[in-house]
Amino acid sequence: MRDAPNRETVLDGIERTAGVRPQFLTGAQEARLTYLAVRRWYGWRAGPLLVLDIGGGSMELALGRDDEPELALSLPLGAGRLTRACNATSPARPAPRTRCTG
């Protein structure tokens, strides 16, 4: 939703229908919350954590050893985004592997 070209149209439609306007997280906020969930799941004995969360439009990375990550960021490397950028055929067909430069 963060990077969707029609984000405002979708949000307006939801607001008209449901009477509330949805909010969304920034990539850094999503990375931080994912880190906090993993930290609580594995506990303090897990030591330093590197958390990678690959979604459809982005990949969040978080790194830390305490209750808050030292690094939390989002990159435009989601599975759906890369598939659209690097696969010229639809539906996808087996083809020789090429380097994705999208």
VOMAR-657593 format. One record per atom (N, C-alpha, C): atom name; x, y, z; residue in one letter. Coordinates in steps of 0.2 Angstrom, whole numbers, plus 2048, in hexadecimal, padded with zeros to 3 digits. Example, Ala and Ser with C-alpha at 12.3 -4.5 7.8 and 13.67 -1.06 7.14 Angstrom:
2
@name:N, xx:842, yy:7E4, zz:827, resn:a
@name:CA, xx:83E, yy:7EA, zz:827, resn:a
@name:C, xx:842, yy:7F0, zz:827, resn:a
@name:N, xx:840, yy:7F5, zz:823, resn:s
@name:CA, xx:844, yy:7FB, zz:824, resn:s
@name:C, xx:840, yy:800, zz:827, resn:s
END
This chain:
102
@name:N, xx:804, yy:7FA, zz:800, resn:m
@name:CA, xx:800, yy:800, zz:800, resn:m
@name:C, xx:804, yy:806, zz:800, resn:m
@name:N, xx:80A, yy:806, zz:803, resn:r
@name:CA, xx:80E, yy:80C, zz:804, resn:r
@name:C, xx:810, yy:80F, zz:7FD, resn:r
@name:N, xx:812, yy:80A, zz:7F8, resn:d
@name:CA, xx:815, yy:80D, zz:7F2, resn:d
@name:C, xx:810, yy:80C, zz:7EC, resn:d
@name:N, xx:80A, yy:80A, zz:7EE, resn:a
@name:CA, xx:805, yy:809, zz:7E8, resn:a
@name:C, xx:803, yy:80F, zz:7E5, resn:a
@name:N, xx:803, yy:80F, zz:7DE, resn:p
@name:CA, xx:802, yy:815, zz:7DA, resn:p
@name:C, xx:7FB, yy:818, zz:7DB, resn:p
@name:N, xx:7F6, yy:813, zz:7DD, resn:n
@name:CA, xx:7EF, yy:815, zz:7DE, resn:n
@name:C, xx:7ED, yy:815, zz:7E6, resn:n
@name:N, xx:7F2, yy:816, zz:7EA, resn:r
@name:CA, xx:7F1, yy:816, zz:7F1, resn:r
@name:C, xx:7EC, yy:81A, zz:7F3, resn:r
@name:N, xx:7EC, yy:821, zz:7F1, resn:e
@name:CA, xx:7E7, yy:825, zz:7F4, resn:e
@name:C, xx:7E0, yy:823, zz:7F1, resn:e
@name:N, xx:7DF, yy:821, zz:7EB, resn:t
@name:CA, xx:7D8, yy:81E, zz:7E9, resn:t
@name:C, xx:7D6, yy:819, zz:7ED, resn:t
@name:N, xx:7DA, yy:814, zz:7EF, resn:v
@name:CA, xx:7D8, yy:80E, zz:7F3, resn:v
@name:C, xx:7D6, yy:811, zz:7FA, resn:v
@name:N, xx:7DA, yy:815, zz:7FD, resn:l
@name:CA, xx:7D9, yy:818, zz:804, resn:l
@name:C, xx:7D2, yy:81C, zz:804, resn:l
@name:N, xx:7D1, yy:820, zz:7FE, resn:d
@name:CA, xx:7CB, yy:823, zz:7FE, resn:d
@name:C, xx:7C5, yy:81F, zz:7FE, resn:d
@name:N, xx:7C6, yy:819, zz:7FA, resn:g
@name:CA, xx:7C0, yy:814, zz:7F9, resn:g
@name:C, xx:7BF, yy:811, zz:800, resn:g
@name:N, xx:7C4, yy:80F, zz:803, resn:i
@name:CA, xx:7C3, yy:80C, zz:80A, resn:i
@name:C, xx:7C0, yy:811, zz:80F, resn:i
@name:N, xx:7C2, yy:817, zz:80E, resn:e
@name:CA, xx:7BF, yy:81C, zz:813, resn:e
@name:C, xx:7B8, yy:81D, zz:812, resn:e
@name:N, xx:7B6, yy:81D, zz:80B, resn:r
@name:CA, xx:7AF, yy:81E, zz:809, resn:r
@name:C, xx:7AB, yy:818, zz:80C, resn:r
@name:N, xx:7AD, yy:812, zz:80B, resn:t
@name:CA, xx:7A9, yy:80C, zz:80C, resn:t
@name:C, xx:7A9, yy:80B, zz:814, resn:t
@name:N, xx:7AF, yy:80B, zz:817, resn:a
@name:CA, xx:7AF, yy:809, zz:81E, resn:a
@name:C, xx:7AF, yy:80F, zz:823, resn:a
@name:N, xx:7B0, yy:815, zz:821, resn:g
@name:CA, xx:7AF, yy:81B, zz:825, resn:g
@name:C, xx:7B5, yy:81C, zz:829, resn:g
@name:N, xx:7BB, yy:819, zz:827, resn:v
@name:CA, xx:7C1, yy:81A, zz:82B, resn:v
@name:C, xx:7C7, yy:81A, zz:825, resn:v
@name:N, xx:7CC, yy:81E, zz:826, resn:r
@name:CA, xx:7D1, yy:81E, zz:821, resn:r
@name:C, xx:7D7, yy:81A, zz:824, resn:r
@name:N, xx:7D9, yy:815, zz:821, resn:p
@name:CA, xx:7DE, yy:811, zz:823, resn:p
@name:C, xx:7E5, yy:814, zz:824, resn:p
@name:N, xx:7E9, yy:813, zz:828, resn:q
@name:CA, xx:7F0, yy:815, zz:829, resn:q
@name:C, xx:7F5, yy:810, zz:827, resn:q
@name:N, xx:7FB, yy:811, zz:825, resn:f
@name:CA, xx:7FF, yy:80C, zz:824, resn:f
@name:C, xx:806, yy:80E, zz:827, resn:f
@name:N, xx:80A, yy:809, zz:827, resn:l
@name:CA, xx:811, yy:80A, zz:82A, resn:l
@name:C, xx:816, yy:80C, zz:825, resn:l
@name:N, xx:81B, yy:810, zz:827, resn:t
@name:CA, xx:821, yy:811, zz:823, resn:t
@name:C, xx:825, yy:80A, zz:823, resn:t
@name:N, xx:829, yy:809, zz:81E, resn:g
@name:CA, xx:82D, yy:804, zz:81E, resn:g
@name:C, xx:832, yy:803, zz:824, resn:g
@name:N, xx:834, yy:808, zz:826, resn:a
@name:CA, xx:838, yy:808, zz:82D, resn:a
@name:C, xx:834, yy:805, zz:833, resn:a
@name:N, xx:82E, yy:808, zz:833, resn:q
@name:CA, xx:82A, yy:806, zz:838, resn:q
@name:C, xx:828, yy:7FE, zz:838, resn:q
@name:N, xx:827, yy:7FC, zz:832, resn:e
@name:CA, xx:825, yy:7F5, zz:831, resn:e
@name:C, xx:82B, yy:7F1, zz:833, resn:e
@name:N, xx:831, yy:7F3, zz:831, resn:a
@name:CA, xx:837, yy:7EF, zz:833, resn:a
@name:C, xx:838, yy:7EF, zz:83A, resn:a
@name:N, xx:837, yy:7F5, zz:83E, resn:r
@name:CA, xx:838, yy:7F5, zz:845, resn:r
@name:C, xx:833, yy:7F0, zz:848, resn:r
@name:N, xx:82D, yy:7F0, zz:846, resn:l
@name:CA, xx:828, yy:7EC, zz:849, resn:l
@name:C, xx:829, yy:7E5, zz:848, resn:l
@name:N, xx:82B, yy:7E3, zz:842, resn:t
@name:CA, xx:82D, yy:7DC, zz:841, resn:t
@name:C, xx:833, yy:7DA, zz:845, resn:t
@name:N, xx:838, yy:7DE, zz:846, resn:y
@name:CA, xx:83E, yy:7DD, zz:84A, resn:y
@name:C, xx:83B, yy:7DB, zz:852, resn:y
@name:N, xx:837, yy:7E0, zz:854, resn:l
@name:CA, xx:834, yy:7DF, zz:85B, resn:l
@name:C, xx:830, yy:7D8, zz:85C, resn:l
@name:N, xx:82C, yy:7D6, zz:857, resn:a
@name:CA, xx:829, yy:7D0, zz:857, resn:a
@name:C, xx:82E, yy:7CA, zz:857, resn:a
@name:N, xx:833, yy:7CA, zz:853, resn:v
@name:CA, xx:838, yy:7C5, zz:853, resn:v
@name:C, xx:83C, yy:7C5, zz:85A, resn:v
@name:N, xx:83D, yy:7CB, zz:85C, resn:r
@name:CA, xx:841, yy:7CB, zz:863, resn:r
@name:C, xx:83D, yy:7C8, zz:868, resn:r
@name:N, xx:837, yy:7C9, zz:868, resn:r
@name:CA, xx:832, yy:7C7, zz:86E, resn:r
@name:C, xx:831, yy:7BF, zz:86D, resn:r
@name:N, xx:831, yy:7BD, zz:867, resn:w
@name:CA, xx:830, yy:7B6, zz:865, resn:w
@name:C, xx:836, yy:7B2, zz:867, resn:w
@name:N, xx:83C, yy:7B4, zz:866, resn:y
@name:CA, xx:842, yy:7B0, zz:867, resn:y
@name:C, xx:845, yy:7B2, zz:86E, resn:y
@name:N, xx:844, yy:7B8, zz:871, resn:g
@name:CA, xx:846, yy:7BA, zz:877, resn:g
@name:C, xx:84D, yy:7BC, zz:877, resn:g
@name:N, xx:84F, yy:7BE, zz:87D, resn:w
@name:CA, xx:856, yy:7C1, zz:87E, resn:w
@name:C, xx:85C, yy:7BC, zz:87C, resn:w
@name:N, xx:85B, yy:7B6, zz:87E, resn:r
@name:CA, xx:860, yy:7B1, zz:87D, resn:r
@name:C, xx:862, yy:7B0, zz:876, resn:r
@name:N, xx:85E, yy:7B3, zz:871, resn:a
@name:CA, xx:860, yy:7B2, zz:86A, resn:a
@name:C, xx:866, yy:7B6, zz:868, resn:a
@name:N, xx:867, yy:7BB, zz:86C, resn:g
@name:CA, xx:86D, yy:7BF, zz:86A, resn:g
@name:C, xx:86B, yy:7C4, zz:864, resn:g
@name:N, xx:870, yy:7C7, zz:861, resn:p
@name:CA, xx:86F, yy:7CB, zz:85B, resn:p
@name:C, xx:86A, yy:7C8, zz:856, resn:p
@name:N, xx:866, yy:7CC, zz:853, resn:l
@name:CA, xx:861, yy:7CA, zz:84E, resn:l
@name:C, xx:862, yy:7CE, zz:848, resn:l
@name:N, xx:861, yy:7CA, zz:842, resn:l
@name:CA, xx:860, yy:7CE, zz:83C, resn:l
@name:C, xx:85A, yy:7CB, zz:839, resn:l
@name:N, xx:855, yy:7CF, zz:838, resn:v
@name:CA, xx:84F, yy:7CD, zz:836, resn:v
@name:C, xx:84D, yy:7D0, zz:82F, resn:v
@name:N, xx:84C, yy:7CB, zz:82A, resn:l
@name:CA, xx:84A, yy:7CD, zz:823, resn:l
@name:C, xx:843, yy:7CB, zz:822, resn:l
@name:N, xx:83F, yy:7D0, zz:820, resn:d
@name:CA, xx:838, yy:7CF, zz:81E, resn:d
@name:C, xx:836, yy:7D0, zz:817, resn:d
@name:N, xx:836, yy:7CB, zz:813, resn:i
@name:CA, xx:834, yy:7CD, zz:80C, resn:i
@name:C, xx:82D, yy:7CC, zz:80A, resn:i
@name:N, xx:82A, yy:7D2, zz:808, resn:g
@name:CA, xx:823, yy:7D2, zz:807, resn:g
@name:C, xx:822, yy:7D3, zz:7FF, resn:g
@name:N, xx:81C, yy:7D5, zz:7FD, resn:g
@name:CA, xx:81B, yy:7D6, zz:7F6, resn:g
@name:C, xx:81E, yy:7DC, zz:7F3, resn:g
@name:N, xx:81E, yy:7E2, zz:7F7, resn:g
@name:CA, xx:821, yy:7E8, zz:7F4, resn:g
@name:C, xx:828, yy:7EA, zz:7F7, resn:g
@name:N, xx:829, yy:7E7, zz:7FC, resn:s
@name:CA, xx:830, yy:7EA, zz:800, resn:s
@name:C, xx:833, yy:7E4, zz:804, resn:s
@name:N, xx:839, yy:7E5, zz:806, resn:m
@name:CA, xx:83C, yy:7E1, zz:80A, resn:m
@name:C, xx:83F, yy:7E5, zz:810, resn:m
@name:N, xx:83D, yy:7E3, zz:816, resn:e
@name:CA, xx:83F, yy:7E7, zz:81C, resn:e
@name:C, xx:845, yy:7E3, zz:81F, resn:e
@name:N, xx:84A, yy:7E7, zz:822, resn:l
@name:CA, xx:84F, yy:7E4, zz:825, resn:l
@name:C, xx:850, yy:7E8, zz:82C, resn:l
@name:N, xx:851, yy:7E4, zz:831, resn:a
@name:CA, xx:852, yy:7E7, zz:838, resn:a
@name:C, xx:858, yy:7E3, zz:83B, resn:a
@name:N, xx:85C, yy:7E6, zz:83F, resn:l
@name:CA, xx:862, yy:7E3, zz:842, resn:l
@name:C, xx:862, yy:7E6, zz:849, resn:l
@name:N, xx:863, yy:7E2, zz:84E, resn:g
@name:CA, xx:864, yy:7E4, zz:855, resn:g
@name:C, xx:866, yy:7DF, zz:85A, resn:g
@name:N, xx:867, yy:7E1, zz:860, resn:r
@name:CA, xx:869, yy:7DC, zz:865, resn:r
@name:C, xx:865, yy:7DE, zz:86B, resn:r
@name:N, xx:861, yy:7E4, zz:86B, resn:d
@name:CA, xx:85E, yy:7E6, zz:871, resn:d
@name:C, xx:856, yy:7E6, zz:870, resn:d
@name:N, xx:852, yy:7EA, zz:874, resn:d
@name:CA, xx:84B, yy:7EA, zz:873, resn:d
@name:C, xx:849, yy:7EE, zz:86D, resn:d
@name:N, xx:84D, yy:7F3, zz:86A, resn:e
@name:CA, xx:84C, yy:7F7, zz:864, resn:e
@name:C, xx:852, yy:7F5, zz:85F, resn:e
@name:N, xx:850, yy:7F5, zz:859, resn:p
@name:CA, xx:855, yy:7F3, zz:854, resn:p
@name:C, xx:85A, yy:7F9, zz:853, resn:p
@name:N, xx:860, yy:7F7, zz:851, resn:e
@name:CA, xx:865, yy:7FC, zz:850, resn:e
@name:C, xx:864, yy:7FF, zz:849, resn:e
@name:N, xx:861, yy:7FB, zz:844, resn:l
@name:CA, xx:860, yy:7FC, zz:83D, resn:l
@name:C, xx:859, yy:7FA, zz:83B, resn:l
@name:N, xx:855, yy:7FE, zz:838, resn:a
@name:CA, xx:84F, yy:7FC, zz:836, resn:a
@name:C, xx:84D, yy:7FF, zz:82F, resn:a
@name:N, xx:84D, yy:7FC, zz:82A, resn:l
@name:CA, xx:84C, yy:7FF, zz:823, resn:l
@name:C, xx:848, yy:7FB, zz:81F, resn:l
@name:N, xx:846, yy:7FE, zz:819, resn:s
@name:CA, xx:842, yy:7FB, zz:814, resn:s
@name:C, xx:844, yy:7FC, zz:80D, resn:s
@name:N, xx:845, yy:7F7, zz:809, resn:l
@name:CA, xx:847, yy:7F7, zz:803, resn:l
@name:C, xx:842, yy:7F5, zz:7FE, resn:l
@name:N, xx:842, yy:7F8, zz:7F8, resn:p
@name:CA, xx:83D, yy:7F6, zz:7F3, resn:p
@name:C, xx:83F, yy:7F0, zz:7EF, resn:p
@name:N, xx:83F, yy:7EA, zz:7F3, resn:l
@name:CA, xx:841, yy:7E4, zz:7F0, resn:l
@name:C, xx:83C, yy:7DE, zz:7F2, resn:l
@name:N, xx:836, yy:7E0, zz:7F2, resn:g
@name:CA, xx:831, yy:7DB, zz:7F3, resn:g
@name:C, xx:830, yy:7D6, zz:7EE, resn:g
@name:N, xx:82D, yy:7D0, zz:7EF, resn:a
@name:CA, xx:82D, yy:7CA, zz:7EA, resn:a
@name:C, xx:828, yy:7CC, zz:7E5, resn:a
@name:N, xx:823, yy:7CF, zz:7E6, resn:g
@name:CA, xx:81E, yy:7D2, zz:7E1, resn:g
@name:C, xx:821, yy:7D7, zz:7DC, resn:g
@name:N, xx:824, yy:7DC, zz:7DF, resn:r
@name:CA, xx:827, yy:7E1, zz:7DC, resn:r
@name:C, xx:82D, yy:7DF, zz:7D7, resn:r
@name:N, xx:831, yy:7DA, zz:7D9, resn:l
@name:CA, xx:837, yy:7D8, zz:7D5, resn:l
@name:C, xx:834, yy:7D3, zz:7D0, resn:l
@name:N, xx:82F, yy:7CF, zz:7D1, resn:t
@name:CA, xx:82C, yy:7CB, zz:7CC, resn:t
@name:C, xx:829, yy:7CF, zz:7C6, resn:t
@name:N, xx:825, yy:7D5, zz:7C8, resn:r
@name:CA, xx:823, yy:7D9, zz:7C3, resn:r
@name:C, xx:828, yy:7DC, zz:7BF, resn:r
@name:N, xx:82E, yy:7DE, zz:7C2, resn:a
@name:CA, xx:833, yy:7E2, zz:7BF, resn:a
@name:C, xx:837, yy:7DE, zz:7BB, resn:a
@name:N, xx:838, yy:7D7, zz:7BD, resn:c
@name:CA, xx:83D, yy:7D3, zz:7B9, resn:c
@name:C, xx:83A, yy:7CD, zz:7B5, resn:c
@name:N, xx:833, yy:7CD, zz:7B5, resn:n
@name:CA, xx:830, yy:7C7, zz:7B1, resn:n
@name:C, xx:82C, yy:7CB, zz:7AC, resn:n
@name:N, xx:82E, yy:7CB, zz:7A6, resn:a
@name:CA, xx:82B, yy:7CE, zz:7A0, resn:a
@name:C, xx:824, yy:7CA, zz:79E, resn:a
@name:N, xx:824, yy:7C4, zz:7A0, resn:t
@name:CA, xx:81E, yy:7C0, zz:79D, resn:t
@name:C, xx:819, yy:7BF, zz:7A3, resn:t
@name:N, xx:813, yy:7BF, zz:7A1, resn:s
@name:CA, xx:80D, yy:7BE, zz:7A6, resn:s
@name:C, xx:808, yy:7B9, zz:7A2, resn:s
@name:N, xx:807, yy:7B3, zz:7A5, resn:p
@name:CA, xx:80A, yy:7B1, zz:7AB, resn:p
@name:C, xx:811, yy:7AF, zz:7AA, resn:p
@name:N, xx:815, yy:7AE, zz:7B0, resn:a
@name:CA, xx:81C, yy:7AD, zz:7B0, resn:a
@name:C, xx:81D, yy:7A6, zz:7AC, resn:a
@name:N, xx:822, yy:7A6, zz:7A8, resn:r
@name:CA, xx:824, yy:7A0, zz:7A5, resn:r
@name:C, xx:82B, yy:79E, zz:7A6, resn:r
@name:N, xx:82D, yy:798, zz:7A6, resn:p
@name:CA, xx:834, yy:796, zz:7A7, resn:p
@name:C, xx:838, yy:799, zz:7A2, resn:p
@name:N, xx:83D, yy:79C, zz:7A4, resn:a
@name:CA, xx:842, yy:79F, zz:79F, resn:a
@name:C, xx:849, yy:79F, zz:7A2, resn:a
@name:N, xx:84E, yy:7A0, zz:79E, resn:p
@name:CA, xx:855, yy:7A0, zz:7A0, resn:p
@name:C, xx:855, yy:7A6, zz:7A5, resn:p
@name:N, xx:859, yy:7A4, zz:7AA, resn:r
@name:CA, xx:85A, yy:7A9, zz:7B0, resn:r
@name:C, xx:85E, yy:7AF, zz:7AD, resn:r
@name:N, xx:85C, yy:7B5, zz:7AF, resn:t
@name:CA, xx:85F, yy:7BB, zz:7AD, resn:t
@name:C, xx:85F, yy:7BF, zz:7B3, resn:t
@name:N, xx:864, yy:7C4, zz:7B3, resn:r
@name:CA, xx:864, yy:7C9, zz:7B9, resn:r
@name:C, xx:85F, yy:7CE, zz:7B9, resn:r
@name:N, xx:85C, yy:7CF, zz:7BE, resn:c
@name:CA, xx:857, yy:7D4, zz:7BF, resn:c
@name:C, xx:85A, yy:7DB, zz:7C0, resn:c
@name:N, xx:858, yy:7DF, zz:7BC, resn:t
@name:CA, xx:85B, yy:7E6, zz:7BD, resn:t
@name:C, xx:855, yy:7EB, zz:7BE, resn:t
@name:N, xx:84F, yy:7E9, zz:7C0, resn:g
@name:CA, xx:84A, yy:7ED, zz:7C1, resn:g
@name:C, xx:84A, yy:7F0, zz:7C7, resn:g
END
